[in-house]
Amino acid sequence: MNTPVTSDEKMTAALVHGSVFLVFLGPVIPVLIWVSQRKKSKYVSFHALQAMGYQALIFWLWAVVAILIGLLARVLVFPLGFFLQRSGNPAATIFFAQIFVFVSIFGALGAIFLTGIAGAIFCLLGRDFRYPIMGKWLEQYLSYEPGSESEMDEAHEDQWVAAICHATIITRLWGIITPLIVWFTQEERSASLRFQSMQALIYQGIAIAAYFIGFILYMVSFFGMFFMMTTTEIMNRGKDMQGPGAVMMVIVFGVIMVFWLLFVIVLPLYYLLAGFASLRVARGHHFRYPLLGKLIEKRMEKPQQLEPMP
């Protein structure tokens, strides 16, 4: 027996996909709609799950695309710069490089928005919509059958939402909102979903706190070094800078260099660990962050071990 889709469901599903224009928030809007509609409409829930995956994934793809654009810009600029220098117009190199970067970035953004718009239009027309590659896979993953009364696979649904909680780390400061919503609204769901959302919440919270503390320390060190350089030069009146002031400047400069070194090393590891967590959880594995996972596990109901996907 087929279950007809109402006009309200079509509008809500269209809103889910159209929320891509608030891309800076990550999948916050789809998560909120999933929370409110998962018991009311299987159709809307599925489209919300699709959209939250897409709106989290595009940030990861954007990071890769940005690196590729930077590399391609350099590969294209060097031969072009050599040619233009030989022709007596080297300034044009910078101009063409900026045009390339500008077109690439806005072209990628256009593709992101157009896909969301297409999803919204398809839903308004009452037609099934699937994001390229991910949509069909998610349909099988959740055992979603359009138009039937059979429910989606709740275990996989929980795994998918938990994976999104980890994946939103790529949206930086806004990413913490998604696991926060899931934690507060899904108390009756499985212990595993609660555990994973709490892990993602605390992991991102620690990183945000470290970011602000590090930024403040960096700014204090930077302006402190600038102040010491200025006062030392005034006191020495053009003489060679020596004494405690010079030593202090060297120390502060060293602290700044160490800060940037740690930033360059730790930041990629921070993202990669969260990405690995997202993939593991989506495949049904029980993931715990080093140290953090065990601490959280001791303070809440022990999450049920999920069966790995084949």
N, C-alpha and C positions, 0 to 999 in steps of 0.2 A: 504493500500500500504506500503510495507516494504522499509525502507531506508537502502541501503547497507553501511557498514562501510568501509572506505577507509584505505589503508595501513598507511597513515600518522596519521589517528586517532588511529589506533592500536598502533603505535609507541609512540604517545604522552600519551595515556592511560597507556602503559607499563612504561613509564618514571615516571608517577605519582606514581604508586605503588612502583617502584624501588627506589624512593627517600627516602624510609624508611631507607636507609643506612646513610642518613644525619639526623638521628633521633634527634640529639642534637639541630637542628634548629626548631623542632616542625613541624607543617604543613605549613611552609612557601612556599615550592615548589608547593604542591597541590593548595594552594591559588593563587599563581601567574599564574598557568596554568588555573585554573578556571576563573580568571579575563580575560585572553587572549582568552579563548575558549568558554565561556558561550553563546556567540551570534553566534558562528560558528558551534559548534558540541555538540549536546545534549549528545551523547555517552561519549565524553571526559569529559564534565561537570559533568555528573553523577559519573564517576570514580574519578574525582578530589574531589567531595564532599564526596565520600566514604573514600578516602585516607586521607583527612584532618580530618575527624572524627576519623579514626583509629589512626592516628599519634598524635592526641591530647589525645585520650583515653588511649593509652598505658602508658603515663606518670602517669595518675591517678592510673591505675592498677599496675604500677611499684611501686608506693608509698605503696600500700597495700601489694604487694608481698614482698617488702623489710622488712616491719614490720613482716610479717608472717615468713620469713626466719630467722630473728633475734630471734623470739620467739621459732621457732622449733629448732634452733641451741642450745638454752639454755636448752630446754626440753630434747634434745638428749644428750647434753654434760654432764649434771649433773649425770645421771645414768652411762654413759660411764666412766666419770671421777672417780666415786666411784669404779667401777669395776677395772679400770686400776691401781688405787691407791692401791687397795688390791693386785693386781698382781705384784706390784713393778715397774710400768712403767707410772707414772702420766704425764710425758711430752707428751705422745702420745695423751692425751686428746686435747691439743691445736692443734696438727697436724690434727686429725680427724675433729675437729670443722672447721678449715680453709678449709679442703677439701670439707666439706658439703656446706659451704657458697660459695666457688669457683664454684662448680658444679651447684648449684642452680642459681646463678647469670648468669653464662654464658649459662646455659640451657634456662633460660627465654629470654635472648637476642637472642639466636639462634631461638627460637620459633617466636619472633617478626620479625626477618629478613626473616625467611623462609616463613612466611605468605605474606609479601610484595613481595618476589621473585615469589611465586605462582601466585599472582595477575598479575605481569608483564608477566609471561609466558602465562597465560590464555589469556591476552589481545593480545599478539603477535600472538597467534594462532587463534584469532578472536572469542574466546569463552567468554561467560558471566562469570563474576567473582563477587562473593559476599563475603565480610568478614563474618565470623561466627556471627550469631545472628544479628549484626548491619546492615549488607548488605541488608537482606530481609526486615527488618523494615524500612530502609531508602528508599528502592524502593517503598514501600507502602506510606510512609510519603510524598514523592515527586511526587507521581502518575506517576512514571517513567515506560514507556512501551517500552521495547527494540524493535527496528526495526520499530516502528511506527513514524508517523509524528507529533503526538500530543506532545505538549510542557509539560514540568514539571510544577508543581505548584509553581509559582514564590513567592507567599507569604511564603510558607513553605521553599522554597530555601533561602529566605532572613533570616528567623528565624533560619535556620540551621547554616548559615554562622555567624550570630550574636552570636549564642550560642558558636561556635568555638572561636570567639574573646574573650569571657569570659573564656573559658576552657583553653586557652593557658597560663594562668597565672601560671600553674603548671610547665611550662618549664623555669620559672624564667626569667633571663635577656633577653633571646631570644624571650620570649613570646610576648613582646610588638611589634614585627615586624608584626605579623599577623593583629591586629586591625589597625596598621598604614597603611598597604597596602590597606585594605578594605576602610578605611576612604578616602584615596587619590584617589582611583580608582572608587568608586561607588557613585559618586555625583548624577548621574541620577537615581539611585535606590531609594527605599522607604526611607522616612524620618526616619522610625524606625530603619532600618539597619544602617544608618549614626549615629543616636543617640546612639545605643548600642555599635557600634565600637568606638565612641568617649569616651563613659563611660569607656570601657575596656582599652582604650589607656591611659586615664588620671589616672585611678585607678592603673594600673601597673606602670605608670610613677612616681606617688607619692611613691609607695612602693620601687621602685628602688632608688629614691633619698634618702628615709629614710634609706635604707639598707647601702648606701655608707656613709651617714652622721653618722649613728650609728656605722659603722665599724671604721671610723676615730676616733670618740670620744672614742670608746673602746680601740683602740690601743694607743691613747694618754694617757688614764687613766692607762692602763696596764704598759706601759714603764715609765710613771711618777711615779707610785708606786714603780716599781723596782729601779728607780734612787734614790728615797727618802729613800728606805730601805738601799741601798748601802751607800749613803752619811751619813745617820744617824748612821749606824753601825761604819763607819770610825771615825766620830766625837766623838762618845761615847766610842770607843775603847773597845768594849766588855761589857760595862756596860748596864744596862737595858735601853731600848729605851723609853724616856719620852720627854715631851715638845711638842711644836707645830708640829714638824716633825712627831711624833707618831700619833698625832690627825689627821693630814692631811692624813696619810696613812690609817687610819681607815675610813675616809670619802671617799677616792678614792676607797678603797676596797668595801665599801657599794655601791658606784655608779656602780661598775662592777657587783655586785650581782643583783642590781635592773635592770640593762641592760639585764642580762640573764633571769631574771624572766619575764620581759616584752616580751622578745623574745619568750620564751616558751609559753606564754599565747596568744600573739597577732598573731604569725605566723599561728597557726592552724585556728584561726578565719578568718584570711585574706584569706586563701585558701578555707575554707568552704563557705564563703560569695560569692566568685567568682563561686564556683561549683554550689551553689544554683541559682545564676543568670543565669548560663548556662542552667540549667534544666528548669527554669521558661520561659526563652526566647524561648527555643526549643518547648515548649508546647503552645506558642502563647501568653503568658502574657507579659504585659508591665512592665519591671523591672527597678527600679531606685535604685542606691546605696544610702545609707543614706547621706543626705546633698549634696553629689557630684551630684547626679542625678538631683535634682531640680536646682542647679546652672547651670548645662549644659543646661537643658531644657529652661531656661530663655534666653539663648544666641544663640539659634538656632531654626529653624523651629520646631514647636511642633509636635512630632512624632504621627502618627496615632495609635489609640488603636487597638491592634490586637485581633482577636477573639480567645479565648481559644480553644484548641483542645478538642474534646469529650473524 
